[in-house]
Amino acid sequence: MKKEVMGLIVKRDDGSEIVNYDNPSFPSYIYPGWVAPKVTWERVPHFHEDTEMVAVTEGTLAYSVNGKTLVLEAGDTIFINSNQIHYLICLNESVARYVIFVCHPSIISTSVDVEMNAVLPITQNNDLSYIRFRCMNEYSKKIFSIMMELPDIRHDSFQITKHMFEMWEIIMKQSSAIGMLEKDTEGADIHRQSFKSMMYYIQQNYQGNLTLDNIAASGNISKSLCNRLFNIYVGESPISYVMHFRVRKAAEYLRSTAYPLAQIADMTGFCGVSYMSETFRKFLGSSPSRYRKQWQDPEHASPSDR
């Protein structure tokens, strides 16, 4: 795990997340995390080939998956399938705690037969965006129990693989038992691709002057549909998303460089330090200077990875 990107969701140029694996040679990330208002890993839309599972241990939180908000209570677990647009949501002022497990499905693709008959039917199923294991579900207690064991074995690739097989069996059984939880239409799939294209465009051009016109054009859709898709998938307008994105990029520079604030403002598309500071406070609840000092001070409490 790279400590310098803890608490940040770092993306590739196409908008997919670069998962901060515990071991670079084994595609797995396990962490007992927490979420509170205005932290850098909350409300950051992203996707990845890895599957993601979150078990809530305390409080209430939510996940947005392809624009659908799913509330999770303590004892609940959610499975998010490969390549779905998703993000974590803090629902109130209280801290919620969870265990997160992000894992590339290749670790259980031990043969062509297993991959074709057990892995791909799940990961390539366009109708299966997520599975929510609620506290009353017959499989919930078992998968939650397995999730609770993961932090203690996060550096043991054999044990992680073993646990992943056990959970995958539950995922397959639950998929069979409940059918498709979210029917995906061809139109919805096209819209999701348009949204990914717009996220990519913003990733590539956030330093410049972004407008609703050119954001919508990058997804080959109208401005009204652009507004609607951003509200569906991330719950904010395209311009608000751009500002939120710039703030997160500024946070990366504040934590990883000694650049002066004026340079960071220029590098992240803000027209001056004052505007950057005002926007930074709005989204993260802190001034840039204070944020940098907190992360440079060894006495401060380190936040969760996510």
C-alpha positions in Angstrom: 0.0 0.0 0.0 1.2 3.5 -0.8 0.8 5.7 2.3 1.0 8.9 0.3 -2.3 8.2 -1.4 -4.2 7.0 1.7 -7.6 8.6 1.8 -7.5 9.5 -1.8 -9.2 7.8 -4.8 -6.6 8.1 -7.6 -7.9 7.6 -11.1 -6.4 6.7 -14.5 -7.0 8.9 -17.5 -10.2 6.9 -18.4 -11.7 7.6 -14.9 -11.2 4.1 -13.5 -9.7 3.9 -10.1 -6.1 2.8 -9.5 -6.7 0.6 -6.5 -4.2 1.0 -3.7 -3.5 -2.7 -3.2 -2.0 -3.9 0.1 0.6 -5.8 -1.9 1.6 -4.7 -5.5 2.0 -8.4 -6.5 -1.5 -9.4 -5.3 -4.7 -7.5 -6.4 -6.4 -7.1 -3.0 -7.2 -4.2 -0.7 -8.7 -4.7 2.7 -9.2 -2.0 5.3 -11.3 -1.3 8.4 -12.4 2.1 7.4 -14.7 5.0 8.4 -16.6 7.8 6.8 -17.6 11.2 8.0 -18.9 14.4 6.3 -16.4 16.1 3.9 -13.6 13.5 3.8 -11.7 13.0 0.6 -13.0 9.5 -0.1 -16.7 10.3 0.2 -18.9 11.0 -2.9 -16.1 10.3 -5.4 -17.6 8.5 -8.4 -15.3 5.9 -9.9 -15.3 2.4 -11.3 -12.8 -0.5 -11.6 -12.5 -4.0 -12.9 -12.2 -5.2 -9.3 -15.2 -6.2 -7.4 -15.9 -4.4 -4.1 -17.5 -5.5 -0.9 -18.3 -3.4 2.2 -19.6 -4.6 5.5 -21.0 -1.9 7.9 -19.8 -2.4 11.5 -21.2 0.7 13.1 -23.7 3.4 12.1 -25.4 4.0 8.8 -24.0 4.9 5.4 -25.0 4.5 1.8 -23.6 3.5 -1.6 -24.6 5.0 -4.9 -24.3 2.3 -7.6 -25.1 3.5 -11.2 -27.2 6.3 -9.7 -29.2 4.2 -7.3 -28.7 5.0 -3.6 -28.6 2.0 -1.2 -28.8 2.6 2.5 -26.7 0.2 4.7 -27.1 -0.4 8.4 -24.7 -2.1 10.8 -24.6 -5.8 9.9 -25.3 -5.2 6.2 -22.9 -6.1 3.4 -22.9 -4.9 -0.2 -21.3 -6.5 -3.2 -20.5 -4.2 -6.1 -19.8 -5.8 -9.4 -17.0 -5.1 -11.8 -17.0 -1.8 -13.7 -20.0 -0.2 -12.0 -20.0 3.5 -11.3 -20.2 3.8 -7.5 -19.3 5.9 -4.5 -19.6 6.0 -0.7 -22.0 8.4 1.0 -22.1 9.7 4.5 -25.7 10.1 5.6 -25.4 12.2 8.7 -22.9 13.9 11.0 -22.0 10.7 12.8 -19.0 8.5 11.9 -19.9 5.2 10.2 -17.4 2.4 10.2 -17.0 -0.5 7.8 -14.6 -3.2 6.4 -13.9 -2.8 2.7 -12.6 -5.5 0.4 -11.6 -4.6 -3.1 -10.3 -7.5 -5.1 -9.7 -8.4 -8.7 -11.7 -11.5 -9.7 -8.6 -13.0 -11.4 -7.5 -14.3 -8.0 -10.3 -16.9 -8.1 -10.0 -17.6 -11.9 -7.9 -20.6 -11.2 -8.8 -22.3 -14.5 -10.6 -21.5 -17.7 -13.5 -23.6 -16.6 -13.8 -21.8 -13.3 -13.6 -18.4 -15.0 -16.1 -19.3 -17.7 -18.7 -21.0 -15.4 -18.3 -19.1 -12.1 -16.5 -15.8 -12.5 -17.6 -14.3 -15.8 -21.3 -15.1 -15.3 -21.2 -12.6 -12.5 -18.7 -10.0 -13.6 -20.0 -9.8 -17.2 -23.6 -9.8 -16.2 -25.0 -6.4 -17.2 -28.1 -7.0 -15.2 -26.2 -7.5 -11.9 -24.8 -4.2 -10.7 -24.8 -5.1 -7.0 -26.1 -7.4 -4.3 -27.2 -6.0 -1.0 -27.0 -8.5 1.9 -29.3 -7.1 4.6 -29.3 -8.3 8.2 -32.4 -10.4 7.7 -31.1 -12.2 4.6 -30.1 -15.9 5.1 -26.7 -15.4 3.6 -26.0 -12.1 5.3 -24.7 -13.4 8.6 -22.2 -15.8 6.9 -20.8 -13.2 4.4 -20.6 -10.6 7.2 -18.7 -13.0 9.4 -16.2 -13.7 6.6 -15.7 -10.0 6.0 -14.9 -9.5 9.7 -12.0 -12.0 9.4 -10.4 -10.2 6.5 -8.4 -7.4 8.3 -6.4 -10.0 10.2 -5.3 -11.8 7.0 -4.9 -8.8 4.7 -1.3 -9.7 3.9 -1.9 -13.5 3.5 -2.7 -14.0 -0.2 -3.6 -17.7 0.3 -6.1 -17.0 3.1 -7.6 -14.1 1.1 -8.1 -16.3 -1.9 -9.7 -19.0 0.3 -12.1 -16.4 1.8 -12.8 -14.9 -1.6 -13.9 -18.4 -2.9 -16.2 -18.7 0.1 -17.8 -15.3 -0.5 -18.1 -15.9 -4.2 -20.1 -19.1 -3.6 -22.5 -17.0 -1.5 -22.7 -14.4 -4.2 -23.5 -17.0 -6.8 -26.2 -18.6 -4.6 -27.8 -15.2 -3.8 -27.7 -14.2 -7.5 -29.6 -17.4 -8.3 -32.0 -17.0 -5.4 -33.1 -13.4 -6.1 -32.6 -13.0 -9.8 -31.6 -9.7 -11.2 -31.9 -6.8 -8.8 -31.5 -4.1 -11.4 -32.5 -4.6 -14.9 -30.1 -2.8 -17.2 -31.5 -1.7 -20.6 -29.5 -0.9 -23.7 -30.3 2.8 -23.3 -29.1 2.8 -19.7 -25.8 1.1 -20.8 -25.4 3.8 -23.4 -26.0 6.5 -20.8 -23.5 5.0 -18.5 -20.9 5.0 -21.2 -21.6 8.7 -22.0 -21.1 9.5 -18.3 -17.8 7.7 -18.2 -16.7 9.7 -21.3 -17.6 12.9 -19.6 -15.7 11.9 -16.5 -12.7 11.1 -18.7 -13.0 14.5 -20.4 -13.1 16.3 -17.0 -10.1 14.3 -15.8 -8.1 15.4 -18.9 -9.2 19.1 -18.9 -10.0 20.2 -15.3 -7.1 22.7 -15.4 -8.8 24.7 -18.1 -12.1 26.5 -18.6 -14.7 23.8 -18.5 -18.3 24.6 -19.5 -21.5 22.7 -19.6 -21.4 22.9 -23.4 -18.1 21.1 -23.8 -18.8 18.6 -21.0 -22.0 17.6 -22.7 -20.3 17.5 -26.1 -17.6 15.1 -24.8 -20.4 12.6 -24.0 -22.1 13.3 -27.4 -25.4 14.3 -25.6 -27.5 17.4 -25.0 -26.9 19.8 -22.1 -30.2 18.8 -20.5 -29.3 15.1 -20.6 -25.8 15.9 -19.3 -27.4 17.7 -16.3 -29.8 14.8 -15.8 -27.0 12.1 -15.9 -24.8 13.9 -13.4 -27.7 14.2 -11.1 -28.5 10.6 -11.5 -25.0 9.2 -11.1 -23.4 11.6 -8.7 -26.2 13.7 -7.2 -24.8 17.1 -8.3 -24.5 19.3 -11.4 -21.7 18.9 -13.9 -20.1 22.2 -12.8 -20.3 21.3 -9.1 -18.7 17.9 -10.0 -15.8 19.8 -11.7 -15.3 22.0 -8.6 -15.3 18.9 -6.4 -12.8 17.2 -8.7 -10.5 20.2 -8.6 -10.6 20.3 -4.8 -9.7 16.6 -4.6 -6.7 17.3 -7.0 -5.6 20.2 -4.8 -5.8 17.9 -1.8 -3.4 15.5 -3.6 -0.9 18.2 -4.2 -1.2 19.6 -0.6 -0.4 16.2 0.8 2.3 15.1 -1.6 4.2 18.3 -2.5 5.5 21.5 -1.0 4.2 23.6 -3.9 2.9 27.1 -2.7 -0.9 27.6 -2.7 -0.8 29.9 -5.7 0.9 27.3 -7.8 -1.6 24.6 -6.7 -4.5 26.9 -7.5 -3.1 27.4 -11.0 -2.4 23.7 -11.5 -5.9 22.7 -10.5 -7.9 25.2 -12.6 -8.8 27.8 -9.9 -8.5 31.5 -10.6 -6.6 32.4 -7.5 -5.9 31.2 -4.0 -8.9 32.9 -2.5 -11.3 31.1 -4.8 -9.5 27.8 -4.2 -9.6 28.3 -0.4 -13.3 29.2 -0.5 -14.2 26.1 -2.6 -11.9 23.9 -0.5 -13.7 24.8 2.7 -17.1 24.2 1.0 -16.3 20.7 0.0 -13.8 19.5 2.7 -14.6 21.7 5.6 -11.0 23.0 6.0 -8.7 25.7 4.5 -5.9 24.4 2.3 -3.3 25.5 4.7 -4.9 23.8 7.6 -5.4 20.6 5.6 -1.7 20.5 4.6 -0.6 21.1 8.2 -2.8 18.3 9.5 -1.3 15.8 7.1 2.3 17.0 7.8 1.8 16.8 11.5 2.8 13.4 12.8 0.6 13.8 15.8 -2.6 14.0 13.9 -4.8 11.0 13.6 -4.5 9.3 10.3 -7.7 8.7 8.5 -8.8 5.5 6.9 -7.8 4.6 3.4 -11.4 4.9 2.4 
